[in-house]
Amino acid sequence: MNTFFKYILSFTLLLAATCASAQIISTGHTDTQETKYTENDLIYLYPNVETGALTATPPVGGINVTYTWEKYNSGNWDVVMTGTEPSLTDLSDGGYRVTVNNNGTIDRQDVCWTFQPEILSLKADSLFSNCNNIQLIADISTKTLEYYNPSNGDYYTVDYNISYNWTSEPSIEDAIPDNSQPLIEPPYEEMFYYVDASAFNDAHKLTGESLHYNEEPIAVKAIFTFNVLDRENENELPENTEFKNIKSYTGSAGIICFINDSAKGLNKSYQIDFRTDDGEEKPSEDDLIEVRFDKIGTYHMDISVKNDVSGCKDTESLGPIKVEEIYLDAPNVFTPDGDGTNDKFMVVYSSIKDFKMVIFNRWGRKVFQTTNPGDAWDGKIAGKDAAEGVYFYVITATGFNQGESRKLENSLHLFRGN
């Protein structure tokens, strides 16, 4: 072997070691530990120890170098290979020592330990379950990996470094912490919990027996949103669009909320409590279908769900729901020429309960009338285009609160353009 390839081999072997000071280099392992009796001896952990290999680093400037490999056996060292080859294969669990002889003189002796860890059994189980949590546990057993201090025979075991991966079916919203005893939200229905375990950076993996939680769950979880009825009036403030699955809203009275019930759990009953920002309470309602707000103010809904068998209860707060005061305004010009801009005369409004609008021509003849604030005059009289010119309107409106009223009287200019 020429010098270049010897250099490449030495560099590759050095990269394979976890510790730069190690004199026995391993390949095929996934994790490395220092022994508890000295930091100079390393423990190598393999997915398959039989396919691993150990290589002794050669002495600097070595001449006629030989390597004697020995296996630890109840306080003794049994020779397994002697020769000029620095590498040893066909490994098994236990300790290995290499004596490096440089031209008839012992250069050094180095020791390492090799193990194939194994997770013998793994089962998902639970420690307890209540209204707020369930604590899972990975019930695990592992193969004992034991080693000794070659100088005095003191006994040690390898501490398993295990990582866990938990999943559930159906899946839950928050990820399950990757530890041996995760504390998570309780089950609200029949559940399966699964756990996988991995030792020493995947030196060994095992999928555990699942936990089938088929007892009747006692917990509940409040999950509520609401939809707001879209009155589809393009001139009502705020501009109405389709409000679905929301938790707050500001708009025109009366606001009609349709409750969306996504609560989890069994044996459920409900209660809704209303409160304003200043603490005023309104009577509770058990009807989860529709809630209406007319009076000006800011409201919150506290919706509680309860398991009537276990007594477990949870609450979701919705709001703020703000009902705006009455508002009414109207333009004094419109151009019903079909260009899609300002083609209709209509009021802009919010929180109107009763409404009346009458439009007159210059001679006092009524040309349009409506009691719906969402209606608009399209500039036609009896189906024909009204003449350009000045018209007059009288608009009256009342709100949902006592004493709320508005009145608009003004001239209106109708232009059709060229």
C-alpha positions in Angstrom: 0.0 0.0 0.0 1.5 3.3 -1.0 1.9 6.3 1.4 -1.1 8.2 0.0 -3.5 5.4 0.6 -2.1 4.7 4.0 -2.8 8.3 4.9 -6.4 8.1 3.6 -6.9 4.9 5.6 -5.6 6.5 8.8 -7.7 9.6 8.3 -10.8 7.6 7.7 -10.2 5.5 10.9 -9.7 8.7 12.9 -13.0 10.1 11.7 -14.8 6.9 12.7 -13.9 7.4 16.4 -16.0 9.5 18.6 -13.1 10.6 20.8 -9.9 12.0 19.2 -7.7 10.5 22.0 -9.0 7.0 21.5 -6.3 4.4 20.5 -8.9 1.8 19.5 -11.0 3.1 16.7 -14.4 1.6 15.9 -16.5 1.5 12.8 -20.2 0.5 12.6 -21.2 1.9 15.9 -23.9 4.6 16.5 -22.9 5.8 20.0 -19.9 6.0 22.3 -19.5 6.4 26.0 -16.5 6.7 28.3 -16.2 4.0 31.0 -17.0 4.9 34.6 -13.5 3.8 35.8 -11.5 5.9 33.3 -12.1 8.2 30.5 -9.4 6.7 28.4 -11.4 3.4 27.7 -14.4 3.8 25.5 -17.7 1.8 25.1 -18.9 1.4 21.6 -22.6 0.6 21.0 -23.7 -1.1 17.7 -27.0 -2.0 16.0 -25.3 -5.3 15.2 -22.0 -5.9 17.1 -21.0 -8.7 14.8 -20.7 -6.4 11.8 -18.6 -3.8 13.7 -14.8 -3.6 13.6 -12.0 -2.4 15.9 -8.7 -1.0 14.7 -5.7 -0.1 16.8 -3.9 3.1 15.8 -0.3 2.3 14.8 2.6 3.7 16.8 4.4 6.7 15.3 7.5 5.5 13.3 6.7 1.9 14.0 8.9 -0.9 12.8 7.8 -4.6 12.6 4.6 -3.7 14.4 2.4 -6.6 15.7 -1.0 -6.5 17.3 -2.3 -9.0 19.9 -6.1 -8.8 20.5 -7.6 -10.3 23.6 -11.1 -10.8 24.9 -12.0 -10.2 28.5 -13.3 -13.4 30.3 -14.1 -13.3 34.0 -11.0 -11.4 35.0 -8.7 -12.9 32.5 -7.8 -12.0 28.9 -8.0 -14.7 26.2 -6.0 -14.1 23.0 -8.3 -14.0 19.9 -5.8 -12.8 17.3 -2.1 -12.0 16.8 -0.4 -10.6 13.8 0.5 -7.5 11.7 -3.2 -6.7 11.0 -4.4 -3.9 13.2 -8.1 -4.5 12.7 -10.4 -7.0 14.5 -13.8 -8.1 13.2 -16.4 -10.7 14.2 -17.0 -8.9 17.5 -19.3 -9.8 20.3 -20.5 -8.2 23.6 -17.6 -7.6 26.0 -14.2 -6.1 26.5 -11.3 -6.1 24.1 -7.6 -5.3 24.7 -4.9 -4.8 22.2 -1.2 -5.0 22.8 0.9 -3.0 20.3 4.4 -4.4 19.9 6.9 -2.1 18.1 10.0 -4.0 16.9 9.9 -6.4 19.9 9.0 -3.9 22.5 5.5 -3.3 23.9 4.4 0.2 22.8 1.1 0.3 24.7 -2.0 -1.6 25.7 -5.5 -0.2 25.1 -8.9 -1.4 26.2 -12.4 -0.9 24.9 -15.9 -2.4 25.4 -18.4 -3.4 22.6 -22.1 -4.0 23.1 -25.2 -4.5 21.1 -28.0 -3.0 23.3 -31.5 -4.3 23.1 -34.8 -3.1 24.3 -36.4 -6.3 25.4 -40.0 -5.1 25.9 -41.9 -1.9 25.5 -45.5 -1.2 26.4 -47.6 2.0 26.4 -49.6 2.3 29.6 -51.1 5.1 31.8 -50.5 6.1 35.4 -53.7 8.1 35.9 -56.4 10.0 34.1 -58.5 12.8 35.4 -60.5 15.8 34.2 -57.4 17.7 33.2 -54.7 15.2 32.2 -53.6 11.7 31.5 -50.1 10.6 32.3 -48.7 8.0 30.0 -45.8 5.7 30.8 -43.5 3.7 28.6 -43.1 0.5 30.5 -39.7 -0.7 29.2 -37.1 -3.4 30.0 -33.6 -3.5 28.5 -30.7 -6.0 28.2 -28.1 -5.5 30.9 -24.8 -4.4 29.5 -22.1 -5.0 32.1 -18.4 -4.3 32.1 -15.5 -4.4 34.6 -12.5 -2.4 35.6 -9.6 -4.6 34.3 -7.3 -3.4 37.1 -9.5 -4.4 40.0 -12.6 -6.2 38.7 -15.1 -3.6 39.8 -18.5 -4.1 38.1 -20.4 -1.5 36.1 -23.4 -1.3 33.8 -24.1 0.9 30.8 -26.8 3.5 31.4 -29.3 3.3 28.6 -29.8 6.5 26.6 -33.4 6.1 25.3 -35.4 8.4 23.2 -39.2 8.0 22.9 -41.7 8.9 20.1 -45.4 9.0 21.1 -48.4 9.1 18.8 -52.1 8.7 19.2 -55.1 7.7 17.2 -57.1 9.8 16.7 -54.3 12.4 16.8 -54.4 15.1 19.4 -53.8 18.8 18.9 -50.5 19.1 20.8 -47.6 16.8 20.2 -46.9 14.3 22.9 -43.6 15.1 24.7 -40.9 12.6 23.9 -40.1 11.3 27.3 -41.0 8.2 29.3 -43.9 9.6 31.3 -45.6 12.4 29.3 -48.4 14.4 30.9 -50.9 15.4 28.2 -54.5 16.4 27.7 -57.0 13.7 28.8 -58.8 11.5 26.3 -62.3 12.7 25.3 -63.1 9.5 23.3 -61.8 6.0 22.7 -58.1 6.4 22.0 -55.0 4.4 21.1 -51.6 5.6 22.3 -48.4 4.3 20.6 -44.8 4.6 21.7 -41.5 3.8 19.9 -38.2 3.6 21.7 -34.7 4.0 20.4 -31.5 3.4 22.3 -28.1 5.0 21.8 -28.8 7.0 18.6 -30.8 4.1 17.0 -28.4 1.3 18.0 -31.6 -0.5 18.7 -35.3 0.4 18.1 -38.5 -1.2 19.2 -42.2 -0.4 18.6 -44.1 -0.9 21.8 -47.5 -2.5 22.5 -50.1 0.2 22.2 -52.4 1.4 25.0 -56.1 1.1 24.0 -57.9 3.5 26.2 -61.4 2.2 25.9 -62.8 3.1 29.3 -65.5 5.7 29.1 -63.6 9.0 29.1 -64.6 11.4 31.9 -63.1 14.7 30.5 -64.6 17.3 28.3 -63.2 20.2 26.3 -65.0 23.3 25.3 -64.5 24.2 21.7 -66.9 26.8 20.4 -67.0 29.5 17.7 -69.9 31.3 16.1 -71.2 32.4 12.7 -72.9 35.8 12.2 -75.9 36.1 10.0 -75.1 37.9 6.8 -77.9 40.2 5.9 -76.4 40.8 2.5 -77.0 44.6 2.6 -74.0 46.1 0.8 -74.8 49.5 2.4 -74.9 48.3 6.0 -71.9 49.0 8.3 -69.6 47.2 8.8 -69.6 45.8 5.3 -71.2 42.4 5.7 -69.3 39.5 4.4 -69.6 35.8 5.4 -68.4 35.6 9.0 -67.8 31.9 10.0 -66.0 30.2 12.8 -65.1 33.4 14.5 -64.7 34.3 18.2 -65.2 38.1 18.1 -67.3 40.5 16.0 -68.2 44.2 15.8 -71.3 45.1 13.9 -74.8 46.5 13.5 -77.7 45.5 15.8 -79.2 43.1 15.9 -76.2 40.7 15.8 -77.4 37.1 15.4 -74.8 34.5 16.4 -75.1 30.9 15.5 -73.0 28.8 17.8 -70.7 26.2 16.4 -70.3 23.3 18.8 -67.1 21.3 18.4 -66.8 20.4 22.1 -65.1 17.1 22.9 -66.4 14.5 25.4 -69.4 12.4 26.4 -72.6 12.9 28.4 -72.5 16.6 27.6 -74.7 19.4 28.8 -74.2 23.1 28.1 -74.6 26.5 29.7 -74.1 30.0 28.3 -73.4 33.0 30.5 -73.4 36.5 29.2 -71.4 39.4 30.6 -70.6 43.0 29.4 -67.2 44.6 29.9 -68.5 46.5 33.0 -69.5 43.2 34.6 -73.3 43.3 34.0 -74.7 39.8 33.7 -77.6 38.7 31.7 -79.6 35.5 32.3 -78.0 32.3 31.2 -79.3 30.5 28.1 -79.1 26.8 27.4 -80.0 27.1 23.7 -76.8 26.6 21.7 -78.5 27.3 18.4 -78.9 31.1 18.1 -78.1 34.1 20.2 -79.1 37.7 19.4 -77.6 41.0 20.6 -79.6 44.2 20.1 -78.6 46.6 22.8 -75.5 48.8 22.3 -72.6 47.5 24.2 -69.8 45.0 24.4 -70.5 41.4 25.3 -68.8 38.2 26.0 -70.2 34.7 26.1 -68.8 32.1 28.5 -70.0 28.7 27.1 -69.5 25.8 29.5 -69.7 22.1 28.6 -70.1 19.5 31.3 -69.9 15.7 31.5 -73.0 15.0 33.6 -71.7 11.6 34.8 -68.2 12.6 35.9 -68.8 16.2 36.7 -65.8 17.3 34.6 -66.4 20.8 33.2 -64.6 23.2 30.7 -65.4 26.7 29.5 -64.7 28.6 26.3 -65.0 32.4 26.3 -66.2 34.1 23.1 -66.0 37.8 22.4 -65.8 40.7 22.4 -69.1 41.0 20.5 -69.6 44.7 20.1 -73.0 46.2 19.0 -72.5 49.6 17.5 -74.9 52.5 18.0 -77.3 53.8 15.3 -75.7 55.4 12.3 -77.5 56.9 9.2 -76.1 58.9 6.2 -77.0 59.5 2.6 -75.4 61.1 -0.5 -76.8 64.0 -2.3 -75.8 62.9 -5.8 -76.1 59.7 -7.8 -75.6 58.8 -11.5 -77.7 55.8 -12.6 -75.9 55.5 -16.0 -75.1 51.8 -15.7 -71.3 52.2 -15.4 -71.3 50.3 -12.1 -70.3 53.3 -10.0 -72.8 55.2 -7.9 -75.7 53.8 -9.9 -78.0 53.6 -6.9 -79.2 56.0 -4.2 -79.1 54.3 -0.9 -78.3 55.1 2.7 -75.3 53.9 4.7 -76.4 52.7 8.1 -76.0 50.5 11.1 -78.1 49.4 14.0 -81.5 50.4 12.5 -84.7 48.8 13.8 -87.4 50.8 12.0 -86.8 52.7 8.8 -88.7 54.7 6.2 -87.4 56.5 3.1 -89.5 58.6 0.7 -88.2 60.3 -2.4 -90.1 63.2 -4.1 -89.7 65.0 -7.4 -89.5 68.8 -7.6 -93.3 69.0 -7.7 -93.8 66.9 -4.5 -94.8 63.8 -6.2 -93.6 60.6 -4.5 -91.3 58.6 -6.9 -89.9 56.0 -4.5 -90.6 54.6 -1.0 -89.2 51.8 1.1 -89.1 50.6 4.7 -86.0 48.5 4.2 -82.7 50.4 4.8 -81.0 47.8 2.6 -83.1 48.9 -0.4 -81.9 51.4 -3.0 -83.6 53.6 -5.7 -82.3 52.8 -9.1 -83.3 56.1 -10.7 -86.5 54.7 -12.4 -90.1 55.6 -12.1 -92.7 53.0 -13.1 -89.9 51.1 -14.8 -88.6 54.0 -16.9 -85.6 56.2 -16.4 -86.4 59.2 -14.3 -85.5 62.6 -15.7 -82.2 64.3 -14.6 -82.6 67.0 -12.0 -83.2 67.7 -8.4 -85.2 65.4 -6.1 -85.8 65.4 -2.4 -85.8 62.7 0.3 -87.1 62.3 3.8 -85.6 59.5 5.8 -86.5 58.5 9.3 -85.0 55.7 11.4 -85.1 54.4 15.0 -82.5 52.2 16.7 -82.7 49.3 19.1 -82.2 51.4 22.2 -84.8 53.7 23.8 -84.7 57.2 22.4 -82.5 56.4 19.4 -83.7 58.1 16.3 -82.4 59.8 13.2 -84.0 62.0 10.5 -82.4 63.1 7.2 -84.1 65.7 4.8 -82.1 67.0 1.8 -82.1 67.5 -1.9 -80.8 64.8 -4.3 -79.2 65.4 -7.7 -79.7 62.8 -10.4 -77.2 62.9 -13.3 -76.9 60.4 -16.1 -73.8 61.7 -17.8 -73.1 61.8 -21.6 
